[in-house]
Amino acid sequence: MDNVRDPRLHVNEEPRDDFQDTAMGFTVMFGFMVVVFAAAVIVKAIIS
């Protein structure tokens, strides 16, 4: 490889679906926030 900065020489080793990655990120984050919210509600109910 003479010119390491030439993008034509670098193959895309792992093609990714950006929309699916973004949707999965939102889904996982939403699920995590639902769990945190439910835990906060339960803790508040126990304290009150």
Secondary structure, DSSP 8 states (H G I E B T S, - for coil): ---TT-GGGS--SS---HHHHHHHHHHHHHHHHHHHHHHHHHHHHHH-
